[in-house]
């Protein structure tokens, strides 16, 4: 009689899992635990590479919570990603008549066709200071996972 081998997450694994990202205080950022589980193919960019890395080696059926350093989660804050944008440019690239205020998250189109977003930090009569860092950059987060199945 053969023993059933324990499956572990490896690169290229097809997974069904529940996952949750939360602040260190336990406030959910995203969670599938009260919904249908997620199904993904590791290595295809469906999760951030650092989060995929945190899944490697976990066993099928395991339920873990890991504290991830900023470098493992959304990266360190980059001061080069805080930039001033002229209000003229902002108005040319937004909906007609749109009003802006500090704290607004604004989507931008990149010349290559991609999208990026920034939060307005301050406004004056000529420009807006944007922070293009991910809102969770520089923060430690909790990454809870329950590996339901591995193919």
TORKOL-4160 file (C-alpha; in steps of 0.2 Angstrom, whole numbers, padded with zeros to 4 digits, m for minus):
151
<pt num="1" X="0000" Y="0000" Z="0000"/>
<pt num="2" X="0008" Y="0017" Z="m0005"/>
<pt num="3" X="0007" Y="0032" Z="0005"/>
<pt num="4" X="m0001" Y="0048" Z="m0003"/>
<pt num="5" X="0013" Y="0061" Z="m0007"/>
<pt num="6" X="0011" Y="0078" Z="0001"/>
<pt num="7" X="0009" Y="0091" Z="m0013"/>
<pt num="8" X="0018" Y="0107" Z="m0011"/>
<pt num="9" X="0017" Y="0124" Z="m0020"/>
<pt num="10" X="0030" Y="0126" Z="m0034"/>
<pt num="11" X="0033" Y="0138" Z="m0048"/>
<pt num="12" X="0020" Y="0134" Z="m0062"/>
<pt num="13" X="0008" Y="0125" Z="m0049"/>
<pt num="14" X="m0011" Y="0127" Z="m0053"/>
<pt num="15" X="m0018" Y="0132" Z="m0036"/>
<pt num="16" X="m0035" Y="0134" Z="m0028"/>
<pt num="17" X="m0033" Y="0144" Z="m0012"/>
<pt num="18" X="m0041" Y="0157" Z="0000"/>
<pt num="19" X="m0030" Y="0172" Z="0003"/>
<pt num="20" X="m0030" Y="0188" Z="0013"/>
<pt num="21" X="m0019" Y="0204" Z="0014"/>
<pt num="22" X="m0021" Y="0214" Z="0030"/>
<pt num="23" X="m0013" Y="0228" Z="0039"/>
<pt num="24" X="m0003" Y="0223" Z="0055"/>
<pt num="25" X="m0018" Y="0229" Z="0065"/>
<pt num="26" X="m0028" Y="0216" Z="0056"/>
<pt num="27" X="m0038" Y="0227" Z="0044"/>
<pt num="28" X="m0042" Y="0218" Z="0028"/>
<pt num="29" X="m0035" Y="0225" Z="0012"/>
<pt num="30" X="m0042" Y="0211" Z="0002"/>
<pt num="31" X="m0049" Y="0194" Z="0006"/>
<pt num="32" X="m0057" Y="0179" Z="m0002"/>
<pt num="33" X="m0061" Y="0170" Z="0014"/>
<pt num="34" X="m0079" Y="0175" Z="0014"/>
<pt num="35" X="m0081" Y="0172" Z="m0005"/>
<pt num="36" X="m0077" Y="0159" Z="m0018"/>
<pt num="37" X="m0058" Y="0154" Z="m0017"/>
<pt num="38" X="m0046" Y="0160" Z="m0030"/>
<pt num="39" X="m0039" Y="0149" Z="m0043"/>
<pt num="40" X="m0022" Y="0154" Z="m0051"/>
<pt num="41" X="m0007" Y="0148" Z="m0061"/>
<pt num="42" X="0009" Y="0153" Z="m0052"/>
<pt num="43" X="0021" Y="0162" Z="m0062"/>
<pt num="44" X="0008" Y="0170" Z="m0074"/>
<pt num="45" X="0007" Y="0187" Z="m0064"/>
<pt num="46" X="m0010" Y="0184" Z="m0057"/>
<pt num="47" X="m0003" Y="0189" Z="m0040"/>
<pt num="48" X="0012" Y="0200" Z="m0037"/>
<pt num="49" X="0028" Y="0191" Z="m0039"/>
<pt num="50" X="0033" Y="0193" Z="m0020"/>
<pt num="51" X="0016" Y="0186" Z="m0015"/>
<pt num="52" X="0019" Y="0171" Z="m0026"/>
<pt num="53" X="0036" Y="0169" Z="m0019"/>
<pt num="54" X="0028" Y="0168" Z="m0001"/>
<pt num="55" X="0017" Y="0153" Z="m0007"/>
<pt num="56" X="0032" Y="0143" Z="m0013"/>
<pt num="57" X="0034" Y="0127" Z="m0002"/>
<pt num="58" X="0017" Y="0128" Z="0006"/>
<pt num="59" X="0009" Y="0111" Z="0008"/>
<pt num="60" X="m0009" Y="0107" Z="0001"/>
<pt num="61" X="m0021" Y="0110" Z="0016"/>
<pt num="62" X="m0010" Y="0122" Z="0025"/>
<pt num="63" X="m0017" Y="0137" Z="0033"/>
<pt num="64" X="m0003" Y="0150" Z="0037"/>
<pt num="65" X="m0001" Y="0169" Z="0041"/>
<pt num="66" X="0015" Y="0177" Z="0036"/>
<pt num="67" X="0021" Y="0194" Z="0040"/>
<pt num="68" X="0029" Y="0202" Z="0025"/>
<pt num="69" X="0042" Y="0216" Z="0025"/>
<pt num="70" X="0039" Y="0230" Z="0013"/>
<pt num="71" X="0052" Y="0223" Z="0001"/>
<pt num="72" X="0041" Y="0206" Z="0001"/>
<pt num="73" X="0025" Y="0215" Z="m0001"/>
<pt num="74" X="0023" Y="0232" Z="m0011"/>
<pt num="75" X="0041" Y="0238" Z="m0010"/>
<pt num="76" X="0049" Y="0252" Z="m0001"/>
<pt num="77" X="0043" Y="0270" Z="m0004"/>
<pt num="78" X="0053" Y="0278" Z="m0018"/>
<pt num="79" X="0055" Y="0297" Z="m0016"/>
<pt num="80" X="0058" Y="0298" Z="m0035"/>
<pt num="81" X="0039" Y="0293" Z="m0037"/>
<pt num="82" X="0034" Y="0309" Z="m0029"/>
<pt num="83" X="0032" Y="0321" Z="m0043"/>
<pt num="84" X="0024" Y="0338" Z="m0048"/>
<pt num="85" X="0012" Y="0338" Z="m0063"/>
<pt num="86" X="0006" Y="0355" Z="m0070"/>
<pt num="87" X="m0012" Y="0358" Z="m0069"/>
<pt num="88" X="m0012" Y="0361" Z="m0088"/>
<pt num="89" X="m0006" Y="0344" Z="m0091"/>
<pt num="90" X="m0018" Y="0337" Z="m0078"/>
<pt num="91" X="m0033" Y="0345" Z="m0086"/>
<pt num="92" X="m0028" Y="0340" Z="m0104"/>
<pt num="93" X="m0027" Y="0322" Z="m0098"/>
<pt num="94" X="m0043" Y="0321" Z="m0088"/>
<pt num="95" X="m0062" Y="0322" Z="m0090"/>
<pt num="96" X="m0068" Y="0339" Z="m0095"/>
<pt num="97" X="m0072" Y="0350" Z="m0080"/>
<pt num="98" X="m0066" Y="0338" Z="m0068"/>
<pt num="99" X="m0061" Y="0345" Z="m0051"/>
<pt num="100" X="m0046" Y="0339" Z="m0041"/>
<pt num="101" X="m0043" Y="0339" Z="m0022"/>
<pt num="102" X="m0029" Y="0333" Z="m0010"/>
<pt num="103" X="m0031" Y="0314" Z="m0007"/>
<pt num="104" X="m0039" Y="0310" Z="m0024"/>
<pt num="105" X="m0032" Y="0295" Z="m0033"/>
<pt num="106" X="m0030" Y="0300" Z="m0052"/>
<pt num="107" X="m0027" Y="0287" Z="m0066"/>
<pt num="108" X="m0015" Y="0292" Z="m0080"/>
<pt num="109" X="m0011" Y="0285" Z="m0097"/>
<pt num="110" X="0007" Y="0281" Z="m0100"/>
<pt num="111" X="0014" Y="0285" Z="m0118"/>
<pt num="112" X="0016" Y="0266" Z="m0120"/>
<pt num="113" X="m0002" Y="0264" Z="m0117"/>
<pt num="114" X="m0001" Y="0257" Z="m0100"/>
<pt num="115" X="m0009" Y="0265" Z="m0085"/>
<pt num="116" X="m0003" Y="0271" Z="m0068"/>
<pt num="117" X="m0011" Y="0280" Z="m0054"/>
<pt num="118" X="m0005" Y="0293" Z="m0041"/>
<pt num="119" X="m0013" Y="0302" Z="m0026"/>
<pt num="120" X="m0013" Y="0321" Z="m0025"/>
<pt num="121" X="m0003" Y="0326" Z="m0010"/>
<pt num="122" X="m0004" Y="0345" Z="m0012"/>
<pt num="123" X="m0011" Y="0357" Z="m0025"/>
<pt num="124" X="m0007" Y="0375" Z="m0029"/>
<pt num="125" X="m0012" Y="0387" Z="m0043"/>
<pt num="126" X="0000" Y="0379" Z="m0056"/>
<pt num="127" X="0003" Y="0361" Z="m0051"/>
<pt num="128" X="m0001" Y="0346" Z="m0041"/>
<pt num="129" X="0011" Y="0336" Z="m0031"/>
<pt num="130" X="0008" Y="0317" Z="m0034"/>
<pt num="131" X="0014" Y="0302" Z="m0025"/>
<pt num="132" X="0015" Y="0288" Z="m0037"/>
<pt num="133" X="0020" Y="0275" Z="m0024"/>
<pt num="134" X="0008" Y="0260" Z="m0021"/>
<pt num="135" X="m0002" Y="0266" Z="m0006"/>
<pt num="136" X="0005" Y="0251" Z="0004"/>
<pt num="137" X="0023" Y="0254" Z="m0001"/>
<pt num="138" X="0034" Y="0255" Z="0014"/>
<pt num="139" X="0022" Y="0245" Z="0025"/>
<pt num="140" X="0023" Y="0228" Z="0033"/>
<pt num="141" X="0007" Y="0217" Z="0029"/>
<pt num="142" X="0000" Y="0201" Z="0034"/>
<pt num="143" X="m0003" Y="0187" Z="0021"/>
<pt num="144" X="m0014" Y="0174" Z="0026"/>
<pt num="145" X="m0017" Y="0159" Z="0015"/>
<pt num="146" X="m0026" Y="0142" Z="0015"/>
<pt num="147" X="m0020" Y="0131" Z="0001"/>
<pt num="148" X="m0036" Y="0121" Z="m0004"/>
<pt num="149" X="m0029" Y="0111" Z="m0019"/>
<pt num="150" X="m0013" Y="0110" Z="m0030"/>
<pt num="151" X="m0012" Y="0103" Z="m0047"/>
